[in-house]
C-alpha cells in the first residue's frame, strides 16, 4: 500500500501561487516583491521562500531554512504540551458532626492542595439516620467554601447524591498560574495516590519513667 503523502502546513518556493508577496525578516530588505524575484532572493541565500501568512494581501513570506523552521515549530509544540498541567482532584471527607478542630485541619489541607493547582471534591458522608441532618451538611460545606474563598471558586454548590453531599472547588486563575510556574516534578517520580482526608487521629505518646533506686541510708556509727 503506497504511503500517504503528508501535506506541508506552509506553502514554500514553487507552491506559492500569488503573483507578489511581502517579504519580512532580518535577512532581506522588507517590502513587496514579485514572487519570482522573492524566490530568486531565497535561492541566492540557499534558503526557502516560506508563506507564513497566506490570508494577508499580499501574502507574507520569509526567507528561511524550512527544515530548521519546521523543527523549531515542533519543538515549540512539545514545550507547550509539557507545560500543560494535568487536572488533579483531591477528596476531603466530612461527617455531619465535624468539630471545629477537624474542620480547621481539613481547611489547611485544602489550602495546600489548591496552591498546588489541584481541584477539591469535598463531601459530607451521612451514615444511618444522620441523613436527617442534611441541612447541617450543606451549611458545613458552604462554610468550607467560604474559608477557602481567597484561593478557590465554587464549581458546584452542595448537592446531595445518595448518602453523600458534594461540593466542588477549583483554584482561582492566579493560583493556577503560580502553581504552573513551579518546577515540574522529575519524569521518573511516581505520583502519590489521592486519598480522602478523614478525621485526624490524636497520637498517644508514651513516656517510660524509670524509677531510680533510693540512696542507701548512711550507717550510724
C-alpha positions in Angstrom: 0.0 0.0 0.0 1.6 3.3 -1.0 2.5 5.7 1.8 0.1 8.7 2.1 2.0 11.9 1.5 1.7 14.4 4.4 0.6 17.8 3.3 3.0 20.6 4.4 1.5 23.1 6.8 3.1 26.0 4.8 3.5 26.7 1.1 7.1 27.0 0.0 9.0 28.0 -3.1 7.2 26.9 -6.3 4.0 26.1 -4.4 3.4 29.8 -3.6 0.9 30.8 -6.3 0.4 34.5 -5.5 1.8 37.0 -8.1 3.5 39.1 -5.5 4.4 38.7 -1.8 5.5 40.8 1.1 8.9 39.8 2.5 9.7 40.2 6.2 12.7 39.3 8.3 16.2 40.4 9.1 18.0 38.8 6.1 16.1 40.7 3.4 15.1 44.2 2.5 11.5 44.2 3.6 8.8 45.1 1.1 6.5 43.8 -1.7 8.2 41.8 -4.5 7.1 39.8 -7.5 7.0 36.2 -6.3 9.6 35.1 -8.9 12.0 37.7 -7.6 11.4 36.7 -4.0 12.2 33.1 -4.9 15.4 34.2 -6.5 16.4 36.1 -3.4 15.8 33.0 -1.3 17.8 30.8 -3.8 20.8 33.2 -3.7 21.0 32.6 0.1 20.5 28.8 -0.3 17.2 29.2 1.7 13.5 28.7 1.1 10.7 31.2 0.4 8.0 30.3 3.0 4.5 31.7 3.1 3.7 32.4 6.7 0.6 34.4 6.4 -1.5 33.3 3.3 -4.6 35.4 4.1 -2.8 38.7 4.1 -2.8 40.9 0.9 -0.3 40.3 -0.5 0.7 37.0 1.4 3.5 37.5 3.8 6.7 35.4 3.3 10.0 34.8 4.9 13.3 33.7 3.5 14.4 30.9 5.9 15.7 27.3 6.1 12.4 25.5 6.0 13.7 22.3 7.6 15.0 24.2 10.5 11.8 26.2 10.7 9.7 23.0 10.9 11.9 21.6 13.7 11.5 24.8 15.7 7.8 24.7 15.3 7.6 21.1 16.5 9.9 22.0 19.4 7.6 24.8 20.5 4.5 22.5 20.3 6.2 19.9 22.5 7.2 22.6 25.0 3.6 23.9 25.2 2.3 20.3 25.8 4.8 19.8 28.5 3.7 23.0 30.3 0.1 21.9 30.3 -0.8 20.8 33.8 -2.9 17.7 34.4 -6.0 18.3 36.5 -5.6 16.6 39.9 -8.7 16.1 42.0 -8.3 15.8 45.8 -11.0 14.4 48.1 -11.8 15.8 51.5 -14.4 14.0 53.6 -16.5 15.4 56.4 -19.0 13.9 58.8 -22.2 15.8 59.7 -20.9 16.4 63.2 -17.3 17.5 62.3 -16.0 19.7 65.1 -14.0 23.0 64.8 -10.6 21.3 65.2 -11.2 18.8 62.5 -12.7 21.5 60.2 -9.6 23.7 60.6 -7.4 20.6 59.9 -9.2 20.0 56.6 -9.2 23.6 55.6 -5.4 23.6 56.0 -5.0 20.6 53.7 -7.4 22.0 51.2 -5.3 25.2 51.0 -2.2 23.2 50.3 -3.9 21.2 47.5 -5.3 24.4 45.9 -1.8 26.1 46.0 -0.5 23.0 44.1 -3.2 23.6 41.4 -5.5 20.8 42.4 -9.3 20.8 42.4 -11.2 19.8 45.5 -14.1 17.3 45.8 -15.4 17.7 49.4 -18.3 15.8 50.7 -20.3 15.0 53.8 -21.0 11.3 54.3 -24.2 10.6 56.1 -24.4 7.2 58.0 -27.7 5.7 59.0 -30.2 8.2 60.4 -27.7 11.1 60.2 -29.2 11.8 56.8 -31.9 13.8 58.6 -29.1 16.4 59.3 -28.6 17.1 55.6 -29.1 20.8 56.2 -26.3 20.7 58.7 -24.1 19.1 56.0 -25.0 21.8 53.5 -24.1 24.6 56.0 -20.8 22.8 56.7 -19.8 22.7 53.0 -20.7 26.3 52.4 -18.6 27.3 55.4 -15.8 25.3 53.9 -16.1 27.1 50.6 -16.1 30.5 52.4 -13.0 29.6 54.3 -11.2 29.0 51.0 -12.6 31.9 49.0 -9.2 33.6 48.7 -7.8 30.6 46.8 -10.8 28.8 45.3 -14.0 29.3 43.3 -17.1 27.1 43.6 -17.6 24.8 40.6 -20.7 23.1 42.1 -22.7 24.1 45.1 -23.6 21.4 47.7 -25.7 18.7 46.1 -27.0 15.5 47.7 -26.3 12.3 45.9 -27.4 9.2 47.8 -25.9 9.4 51.2 -23.3 12.0 50.3 -23.5 15.7 49.7 -20.8 17.0 47.4 -19.2 20.4 46.9 -16.6 21.0 44.1 -14.0 23.7 44.3 -11.4 24.8 41.7 -8.3 27.0 42.3 -8.6 30.6 41.0 -6.7 31.6 37.9 -3.9 33.4 39.8 -3.4 30.3 42.0 -3.2 28.0 39.0 -0.7 30.3 37.2 1.5 30.4 40.4 1.4 26.6 40.6 2.3 26.2 36.9 5.4 28.4 37.4 6.8 25.9 40.0 9.5 23.5 38.7 7.9 20.3 37.3 8.5 17.0 39.2 11.1 14.6 37.7 9.7 12.4 34.9 10.5 9.2 36.9 8.7 10.4 40.0 5.6 8.3 40.8 2.5 10.4 41.7 1.1 9.6 45.1 -2.4 8.2 45.2 -5.0 10.7 46.4 -6.9 9.6 49.4 -9.8 11.3 51.2 -8.7 13.4 54.1 -10.5 11.9 57.0 -10.8 12.7 60.7 -7.3 13.4 62.3 -6.3 10.9 64.9 -4.6 12.1 68.1 -1.4 10.2 68.5 -0.8 8.9 72.0 2.7 9.4 73.4 4.2 7.1 76.0 6.7 8.2 78.5 8.8 5.4 80.0 9.5 6.6 83.5 12.4 4.8 85.1 12.4 4.5 88.8 15.9 5.2 90.2 16.9 3.3 93.3 16.6 5.2 96.5 20.0 6.2 98.0 21.1 3.9 100.9 20.9 5.5 104.3 24.2 6.2 106.0 25.0 3.6 108.7 25.0 5.1 112.2 28.4 5.0 113.8 
